[in-house]
Each structure stands twice: as structure tokens, then as C-alpha cells.
Amino acid sequence: MADAPQPVPDSENNQKLIGNVHPPEWINPEPQDRYNLVVIGAGTAGLVTAAGAAGLGAKVALIEKHLMGGDCLNYGCVPSKGVIRAGRAIRDARNAAEFGVLGGENLSVDFAVAMERMRQVRAKISANDSVQRFTELGVDVFLGEARFSGRNTLEVEEATLNFQKAAICTGARAYVPPIPGMDEVGCLTNETVFSLTQRPERLAIIGGGPIGCELAQAFAHLGCTVSIINLASRILPREDAETSAFLQEALERDGIIIHNDTAILEVRSNGTSKQIVLEQDGESFILPVDQILVGAGRIPNVEGLNLEAAGVQYDPRHGVGVNQRLQTSNPHVFAAGDICSAYKFTHSADALARILIANALFGGRQSTANLVIPWCTYTIPEVAHVGLTLEEAERKGMALDTFSFSLAEVDRALLDGEAEGFAKAYLKKGTDRILGATIVANHAGEMINEWTLAMTAGIGLTTLAKTIHPYPTQAEVIKKVADAYYRTKLTPKIKKVLASWLKWKVK
């Protein structure tokens, strides 16, 4: 079996994590003669695929060369949200004076305790993704590196596994741009930043996407001086311009320095610190920092799989090619998750895995074409979106009607001191059909589900306007957007008719 990873720091919580997701004493099982399904990669897509297939009676093998749970548990959603929660607690305490809680402005931060609390929760959650649990589910778990040896065979350690169908779920990893000097100076990625035990006083984050913005704000709340270096003209370029500008103002209020339209010329050491040479508007300048965190996108994990032997076509930058049924160029091999999807989210990996099971094992024809996939950036406020953006609609030449409402006019948001944000719906022009929606609010990730359900079920804003929402809640903002649309149906002609009828009734 492959050597167990050595966690950093070597704490009790990390040892518990490793004991669950890559136990040092584990001995791989003897392979069965033939598996209905062999799953490569034990991240979200692989775990859902393996558990679901085994639960339906299939003979399943699951292979993981590093840590069960993949990026989400070990380096992504779980640890990042643990750090974000610590930052949110500190921010709320510091801003509690308006509620009569005094002294918050003088709080100190124990960075090591905040990080260890995250590791403690991660270790607890890891039981769900553990070798033991999946073995109990009837899955043959192999720890080691998988390599295809033919169209229906692959090797792991010294064993050969024969399969009817295979699922490639190896995910993706952080992309580190080829910046001069970076190899010598070194940097953090999402795979190493959560190993920190000491707070970097000055932190530079390369990339203004969701990962960069989330961690910039979290570490700023934990006491770091944070700068975002963004090659694009604005942060969160996937969102519309209004949303991007709104969040930039929020980050800057938290003390984060944002360099948009800025290129990195080189990185170099300067004693115990680092220097980043930047260029903006044709002028170069130096940014001195203690640590550099790269959050500039992700690349698929296709190396070492020997995909050529299986006849599976792939691209080193975009991953394994699949059709809408998640089938690769080898009809016996499927893929799901970050290895093949443009939507690199845990929840989309889960959804794709369910489609894969139906199609690979039961000859189903389920398609990814019409999936409605929301996403959320977990800043303060959060930014959640589903469906089309305004820019996408413009590129496609689609005419939209836009309806929005500010949280500053929602009673519960005012009472909570969380009135910063808005909700917007983009409708097919002249109809109540929702093509996209954006929510900027402290709980946007929880609130976007109503829009997503409406789009999935084909429910329009008329129905949402008739839906009773409890008062007072921040989610009322969704009903208020729907009400704004509904009022447009009361045209001057209809109002005149109604007024005449009421006058007649009085007589």
C-alpha cells in the first residue's frame, strides 16, 4: 500500500483525520474476479458514485492514492468554511457595539486556536468519508495509485482490477501560474494554507475569484494584512458587474487591498520576507509580503492514469472529455466531478455522480444538459447565483426583464444588522419565466435554493409572489422581487377597469 501522508501539523486532530481517510495500517483487499464498477478517486464524485452503486447491489472497487474525501474534505469546502466561520465570529464580535455588546473593538485573535478548531471539525466530519465506512458499505477500498492497463483493466499497487465499467473521479488541483522566481520563493495553495499554525502578518493572494475573495476576507478578519492581486479588471468576473463592484466595496471596508488589472512580473526573496514585483498601468512597483497564496484557478488530475491505454481522450488543461451522459471516448469508462466539469463545485460533483450511476450501471440516458446548478461565494456578504447572468444573456442576444429588491428594505435584515445586499431575478422578456437570479446577502447560500427550485420545476415569479413567506425573515426579499414583477401586471388599463368596478360596487 502507498505510504500514509504525514499531516501538518502533527496534531491529535490531524492524526484522527489520517486514521479515517488513509489509515497507515490498511491492507488492500484481494481483488474480485470482475467488478461492475471501479471508481478512481475518492473525492465527492467518487464517494457518491461508489456508495450509490454499492447500495444498489453492484460489486464496486474504490481507489484513492492520497486522502479519502478528496479536495472538499481535506483542502476545500470543509477547512475553508471552518476558517471563514472563525473570521465571521471575530468580525461580529468587533461590530457588536450597536447591539449593546461593548469592548469588541479591543478583542485579540488567537490564530492557532482558530485553525485548530477547523482541524477538529474536519477530523469529526472525516468519519463520513472514511475507509472503514465505505468498507462497511460493501466497497472494496484500495489505497494506491491507479493506472489503466487496458480498455477494461487497471492496476493499483501490485493488483490488477477487471471491470465492466469504470468511473474517473480524480478531481482537480490548484493551478500555480509560471511566475519567475515562484519555484525558488515558494507559495501556499489550498492544499497547504490550512496547515498554517502562525499568522502571516502580510498575505498576498493571487487571484480574484471565489477562493481568493473568500480566503482574503477570512484571513483579514483573523488579523492579516491582505492584498489581492488580480489580473482581471474586476473580482468575481463570473458575476455581473454590479455584484462584483458591490463585493469589492465590502472587501475594501474590511481593509483588503485589491489590485485589479495587475500583472506579476516576478517573485523574489528579501531576507525572511518575499517581494512581488507588480505592473499596473505600465508602472511597476514592489509589494512586500510574508506569505503568498495562489488561488488562480484549477487544473484536472489526469497525470499518471495512463488514459491512452484505456482509449480515453483528455486535455491536460480541461480534463477528460465526456458527452452529456458522462461517457468518455471509451464507452466502458465514464467520468464525473472536477475532472470533466466546468462547474467545479462539490454539489455539482454529487449531481453528476448520480447521473453516472444510472447511465453506467443501468444503461440510462440521463443527461447533464439541463442541470440547474447554483453556486455561492462565502464572503460577507455571500454572493449566490443560479442560471444566466446579464453578460451571458447579452452575448446570446437574449432580451431580459430584470427585477431587484434591496435588503435595506427588508425588516429582518435591518433587525439583524445585515441590510447590505440585494436580490435580482432575470426573466425571459415579457414573461415570468426565471432564467437566472443573484442574491447578495449574509445568508445568500441558504436563500438561493428557492430560486433554484423554481427554475428546476419551471415555476415562475407569479407563483413565488403567491407563496407565503414567514415574517420576519431575510428570505422575504425573494417574495418582494416577485411582488415587484407582479405589480407590473397591473397595467394602467387594468387599474382603470378595477377602479371603475369598485366605484360601481359603492353605488
C-alpha positions in Angstrom: 0.0 0.0 0.0 1.1 3.6 -0.6 2.7 5.3 2.4 0.2 7.2 4.5 0.5 11.0 4.2 2.1 12.9 7.0 -0.3 15.6 8.3 0.9 19.1 9.1 0.9 20.0 11.9 1.3 16.6 13.6 -1.7 17.2 15.9 -4.2 14.8 17.5 -6.9 16.1 15.2 -4.8 15.5 12.1 -3.9 12.0 13.2 -7.6 11.3 13.7 -8.2 12.6 10.1 -5.5 10.3 8.7 -6.7 7.4 10.7 -10.1 7.8 8.9 -9.1 8.7 5.3 -5.8 7.0 4.9 -5.2 4.6 7.8 -1.5 3.6 8.0 -2.3 0.0 8.9 -4.6 -0.5 5.9 -4.0 -3.6 3.7 -5.7 -3.6 0.3 -8.2 -6.4 -0.3 -7.8 -9.2 -2.8 -9.4 -8.1 -6.0 -12.6 -9.8 -7.1 -12.7 -11.5 -10.4 -14.6 -8.7 -12.1 -16.2 -5.5 -10.8 -19.4 -4.0 -12.1 -17.8 -0.6 -11.4 -14.3 0.6 -10.5 -14.1 4.2 -9.2 -10.9 6.1 -9.4 -10.7 8.9 -6.9 -12.4 9.3 -3.5 -13.5 12.9 -3.6 -17.1 13.9 -3.7 -17.9 12.4 -7.1 -16.1 9.2 -6.4 -17.6 8.7 -2.9 -21.2 9.3 -4.1 -20.6 7.0 -7.1 -19.2 4.2 -5.0 -21.7 4.4 -2.2 -24.7 4.7 -4.6 -23.5 1.8 -6.8 -22.8 -0.4 -3.8 -26.2 0.4 -2.3 -27.8 -0.8 -5.5 -26.0 -4.2 -5.3 -23.1 -3.6 -7.6 -19.6 -5.0 -7.0 -17.6 -1.8 -6.5 -13.9 -1.0 -6.1 -12.8 2.5 -5.0 -9.2 3.6 -5.5 -7.6 6.6 -3.7 -3.9 7.4 -3.9 -4.0 10.2 -1.2 -6.8 11.0 1.1 -10.4 9.8 1.1 -12.7 12.8 1.0 -10.7 14.5 -1.7 -10.4 18.2 -2.0 -13.7 19.0 -0.4 -12.9 17.4 3.0 -9.2 17.9 3.2 -8.3 21.2 1.3 -11.5 22.8 0.1 -15.1 23.3 1.4 -14.7 21.9 4.9 -11.5 23.6 6.1 -12.2 26.9 4.2 -15.6 27.3 5.8 -14.1 26.5 9.2 -11.7 29.4 8.8 -14.4 31.6 7.4 -16.6 30.8 10.4 -13.8 31.9 12.8 -13.4 35.1 10.8 -17.1 35.8 10.9 -17.2 35.3 14.7 -14.4 37.8 15.2 -16.0 40.3 12.8 -19.4 40.0 14.5 -17.8 40.5 18.0 -15.9 43.5 16.8 -19.0 45.1 15.4 -21.4 44.3 18.2 -21.5 47.7 19.9 -24.7 48.6 18.1 -26.4 45.7 19.9 -25.1 46.9 23.3 -22.1 44.5 23.5 -19.2 46.6 24.5 -15.4 46.0 24.3 -15.4 44.1 21.0 -13.1 46.6 19.3 -10.3 45.6 21.6 -10.5 41.8 21.0 -7.4 39.8 20.3 -7.2 36.9 17.9 -5.6 33.5 18.7 -4.8 32.4 15.2 -3.6 28.9 16.2 -6.7 28.2 18.2 -9.0 29.2 15.2 -7.0 26.9 12.9 -7.0 24.0 15.3 -10.8 24.3 15.8 -11.1 24.0 12.0 -9.0 20.8 12.1 -11.0 19.4 14.9 -14.3 19.8 13.0 -12.7 18.4 9.8 -11.5 15.3 11.7 -15.0 14.7 13.0 -16.6 15.1 9.6 -13.9 12.7 8.1 -15.7 9.7 9.6 -18.3 10.1 6.8 -15.6 9.6 4.1 -13.6 7.0 6.0 -12.1 3.8 4.7 -14.0 2.0 7.4 -17.4 3.4 6.5 -17.0 2.6 2.8 -15.8 -0.9 3.6 -18.9 -1.4 5.7 -21.0 -0.2 2.8 -19.6 -3.2 0.8 -17.0 -1.3 -1.3 -13.5 -2.8 -1.8 -11.2 0.2 -0.9 -7.8 0.3 -2.5 -5.2 2.9 -1.3 -2.7 3.5 -4.0 -2.2 4.9 -7.5 -4.5 3.7 -10.3 -3.2 3.2 -13.8 -5.1 1.9 -16.7 -3.6 -1.2 -18.4 -6.3 -1.7 -21.0 -9.8 -0.8 -22.0 -11.3 -2.9 -19.2 -8.4 -3.3 -16.8 -6.3 -1.1 -14.4 -3.6 -1.7 -11.9 -3.3 -0.4 -8.4 -0.1 -1.3 -6.4 0.5 -4.9 -7.4 -3.1 -5.8 -8.2 -5.0 -5.9 -11.5 -8.7 -5.0 -11.4 -11.0 -6.1 -14.2 -14.2 -4.0 -14.7 -17.3 -3.8 -16.7 -17.4 -0.1 -16.2 -15.1 2.5 -14.7 -15.6 6.0 -13.3 -12.8 8.6 -13.4 -13.4 10.9 -10.5 -9.8 12.2 -9.8 -10.8 15.9 -9.5 -8.6 18.9 -9.9 -5.8 20.8 -8.1 -4.6 24.3 -7.7 -3.0 25.9 -10.7 0.2 27.7 -10.0 1.0 30.2 -12.8 4.5 30.1 -14.2 5.8 33.2 -12.5 9.5 33.9 -12.5 11.0 33.1 -9.1 7.9 31.4 -7.7 9.6 27.9 -7.5 12.5 29.3 -5.6 10.5 31.5 -3.2 7.6 29.1 -2.7 3.9 29.7 -2.2 0.8 28.4 -0.5 -2.2 26.8 -2.2 -5.4 25.4 -0.8 -3.5 22.2 -0.1 -1.1 23.9 2.3 -2.7 27.0 3.6 -4.8 25.1 6.1 -1.6 23.7 7.7 -0.6 27.2 9.0 -0.2 27.5 12.8 1.2 31.0 12.8 -0.5 34.0 11.3 1.3 35.7 8.4 1.3 39.4 9.1 1.2 40.3 5.4 -0.6 37.9 3.0 -0.8 38.3 -0.8 -3.5 36.3 -2.6 -3.1 35.7 -6.4 -6.5 35.6 -8.0 -9.7 37.5 -7.5 -12.1 34.6 -8.0 -14.2 32.9 -5.3 -11.3 31.1 -3.5 -9.2 34.3 -3.5 -12.0 36.5 -2.2 -13.2 34.1 0.5 -9.8 33.5 2.0 -8.7 37.1 1.7 -11.6 38.2 3.9 -11.3 35.3 6.3 -7.6 35.9 6.9 -8.2 39.7 7.1 -10.6 39.0 9.9 -8.0 36.8 11.6 -5.6 39.8 11.7 -3.6 39.5 8.5 -2.9 42.5 6.2 -4.2 41.1 2.9 -3.7 42.1 -0.7 -5.5 40.6 -3.7 -3.5 40.6 -7.0 -6.0 40.2 -9.8 -5.0 40.0 -13.5 -8.7 40.6 -14.5 -10.4 44.0 -14.5 -12.6 43.1 -11.6 -13.0 40.5 -8.9 -15.5 37.6 -9.3 -15.6 38.0 -13.1 -18.2 35.3 -13.4 -20.7 37.5 -11.7 -22.3 40.6 -13.2 -20.5 44.0 -12.9 -22.9 45.3 -10.2 -22.3 42.3 -8.0 -18.6 42.4 -8.5 -18.4 46.1 -7.6 -20.6 45.6 -4.5 -18.4 42.9 -3.1 -15.2 44.8 -3.8 -16.5 47.6 -1.7 -17.3 45.2 1.1 -13.8 43.6 1.0 -12.1 47.1 1.0 -14.2 48.1 4.0 -12.6 45.1 5.8 -9.2 46.5 4.9 -8.3 44.3 2.0 -6.2 46.0 -0.7 -7.3 44.9 -4.2 -5.0 45.3 -7.2 -7.1 44.8 -10.4 -5.7 44.8 -13.9 -2.3 43.9 -12.3 0.3 41.6 -13.7 3.1 39.8 -11.7 6.5 40.2 -13.2 8.5 38.2 -10.7 8.7 37.0 -7.1 11.9 37.1 -5.1 13.2 36.7 -1.5 14.3 39.5 0.7 15.7 38.0 3.8 12.8 36.5 5.8 10.1 38.1 3.6 9.1 37.9 0.0 8.8 40.6 -2.7 6.3 40.6 -5.5 7.1 42.8 -8.5 3.8 44.0 -10.0 2.9 46.0 -13.0 -0.2 48.2 -13.3 -1.0 50.8 -16.0 2.5 50.4 -17.3 4.1 51.2 -14.0 6.0 48.6 -11.8 6.1 48.5 -8.1 7.0 46.1 -5.3 4.6 44.5 -2.8 6.5 43.1 0.3 4.7 40.1 2.0 5.3 37.3 4.3 3.3 34.6 2.5 1.8 34.2 -1.0 -1.4 32.2 -1.5 -2.2 31.2 -5.0 -5.9 31.0 -5.9 -5.8 31.4 -9.6 -7.9 28.5 -10.9 -7.6 24.7 -11.1 -6.3 22.1 -13.4 -7.6 18.5 -13.8 -5.7 15.5 -12.3 -5.1 13.4 -15.5 -1.4 12.6 -14.9 -0.3 9.1 -14.2 -3.7 7.4 -15.2 -2.3 6.1 -18.5 -5.6 7.1 -20.1 -4.1 6.3 -23.5 -4.2 2.6 -22.7 -7.9 2.8 -22.0 -8.6 4.8 -25.1 -9.9 7.8 -23.1 -9.4 11.2 -24.7 -8.4 14.1 -22.5 -6.9 17.5 -22.4 -4.2 18.5 -19.8 -5.9 21.8 -19.2 -9.6 20.9 -19.5 -9.7 17.3 -18.3 -11.4 14.2 -19.5 -13.8 14.6 -22.4 -17.3 13.3 -21.9 -20.7 13.5 -23.6 -23.9 14.6 -22.0 -24.3 11.2 -20.5 -20.8 11.5 -18.9 -19.4 8.8 -21.2 -15.8 9.1 -22.4 -14.4 8.1 -25.8 -14.2 4.6 -24.2 -17.9 3.5 -23.8 -17.0 1.4 -20.8 -15.4 4.4 -19.0 -17.3 7.4 -17.5 -16.2 10.5 -15.6 -17.8 12.9 -13.1 -16.8 15.9 -11.0 -14.0 18.4 -11.5 -12.1 16.1 -13.8 -14.6 16.8 -16.6 -17.0 19.5 -15.5 -16.7 23.3 -15.9 -18.7 23.6 -12.6 -16.1 22.7 -10.1 -18.3 22.5 -7.0 -19.0 19.8 -4.5 -22.7 19.9 -5.1 -22.3 19.6 -8.9 -19.9 16.6 -8.4 -22.6 15.0 -6.3 -25.3 15.6 -9.0 -23.0 14.3 -11.8 -22.2 11.1 -9.8 -25.9 10.3 -9.6 -26.3 10.6 -13.3 -23.1 8.5 -13.8 -24.5 5.6 -11.7 -27.8 5.5 -13.7 -26.0 5.6 -17.1 -23.0 3.4 -16.4 -24.7 0.6 -14.5 -28.3 0.6 -15.9 -27.9 1.9 -19.4 -29.7 5.1 -18.5 -29.8 8.1 -20.8 -29.8 10.8 -18.2 -28.2 14.0 -19.4 -26.3 16.9 -17.9 -27.7 19.3 -20.5 -30.5 20.7 -18.4 -29.0 20.7 -14.9 -29.7 23.9 -12.9 -26.5 24.4 -10.9 -26.3 27.2 -8.3 -23.1 28.5 -6.8 -22.1 30.6 -3.8 -19.0 32.6 -2.8 -18.9 32.6 1.1 -17.8 36.1 1.7 -19.6 38.6 3.9 -22.0 39.3 2.3 -22.3 36.0 0.5 -22.8 36.0 -3.3 -25.0 33.3 -4.7 -26.1 32.9 -8.3 -28.0 30.4 -10.5 -28.7 30.4 -14.2 -27.9 33.1 -16.7 -26.0 36.3 -15.9 -26.8 39.6 -17.7 -23.5 39.4 -19.6 -24.3 35.8 -20.8 -27.7 36.9 -21.9 -26.3 39.8 -23.9 -23.7 37.6 -25.6 -26.6 35.2 -26.6 -28.7 38.1 -27.8 -31.5 37.3 -25.3 -33.8 40.0 -24.1 -34.4 40.0 -20.3 -36.6 41.8 -17.8 -34.7 42.4 -14.5 -36.4 42.8 -11.1 -34.5 43.5 -7.9 -35.0 44.5 -4.3 -32.6 45.8 -1.7 -32.1 44.1 1.7 -32.2 47.6 3.2 -35.9 47.4 2.7 -36.4 44.0 4.4 -37.3 44.3 8.1 -35.4 41.2 9.3 -32.2 42.3 7.6 -32.5 45.6 9.3 -33.1 44.0 12.7 -30.2 41.7 12.2 -27.9 44.5 11.2 -27.4 42.7 7.9 -29.0 45.1 5.5 -26.1 45.0 3.0 -27.2 43.3 -0.2 -29.9 42.7 -2.7 -31.7 40.0 -4.8 -32.2 40.1 -8.5 -34.2 37.9 -10.9 -33.6 37.8 -14.7 -36.8 36.9 -16.6 -37.4 36.0 -20.2 -38.7 39.3 -21.6 -42.5 39.6 -21.4 -42.9 36.5 -19.2 -42.4 35.4 -15.5 -40.0 32.6 -16.5 -36.8 32.8 -14.4 -33.6 32.5 -16.5 -31.2 33.5 -13.7 -31.0 35.0 -10.3 -28.5 36.6 -8.0 -28.6 37.1 -4.2 -26.0 39.2 -2.3 -26.7 38.7 1.4 -25.2 37.3 4.6 -27.2 34.1 4.0 -27.3 34.1 0.2 -26.2 30.5 0.0 -29.2 29.3 2.0 -31.6 31.6 0.1 -30.6 30.8 -3.5 -32.3 27.4 -3.1 -35.7 28.9 -3.7 -34.7 30.4 -7.0 -33.0 27.1 -8.0 -36.1 25.0 -7.2 -38.3 27.4 -9.1 -36.0 27.2 -12.2 -35.8 23.4 -11.9 -39.6 23.0 -11.6 -40.4 25.6 -14.2 -42.1 27.8 -11.6 -42.4 31.5 -12.5 -42.3 34.6 -10.4 -46.1 34.7 -10.4 -46.2 31.5 -8.2 -43.4 32.9 -5.9 -45.5 36.1 -5.4 -48.4 33.9 -4.3 -46.2 31.8 -1.9 -46.5 32.8 1.7 -43.2 33.5 3.4 -42.9 33.7 7.2 -42.4 37.2 8.6 -39.8 38.4 9.5 -37.2 36.6 7.5 -34.4 37.8 5.2 -35.7 35.4 2.6 -38.7 37.7 2.2 -36.5 39.6 -0.2 -37.3 36.9 -2.8 -41.0 37.4 -2.4 -40.5 41.1 -2.7 -38.7 40.6 -6.0 -41.7 38.5 -7.1 -44.1 41.2 -5.9 -42.2 43.8 -7.9 -42.9 41.7 -11.0 -46.5 41.0 -10.1 -47.2 44.7 -9.8 -46.2 45.2 -13.5 -49.2 43.1 -14.5 -51.4 45.8 -13.1 -51.3 47.9 -16.2 -53.0 51.4 -16.3 -55.8 49.8 -18.3 -56.4 47.1 -15.7 -56.2 49.6 -12.9 -58.8 51.8 -14.6 -61.1 48.8 -15.0 -60.7 47.8 -11.4 -61.3 51.4 -10.2 -64.5 51.6 -12.2 -65.7 48.3 -10.8 -65.1 49.5 -7.2 -66.9 52.7 -7.8 -69.9 50.7 -9.2 -69.9 48.5 -6.1 -70.1 51.6 -3.8 -73.2 52.7 -5.6 
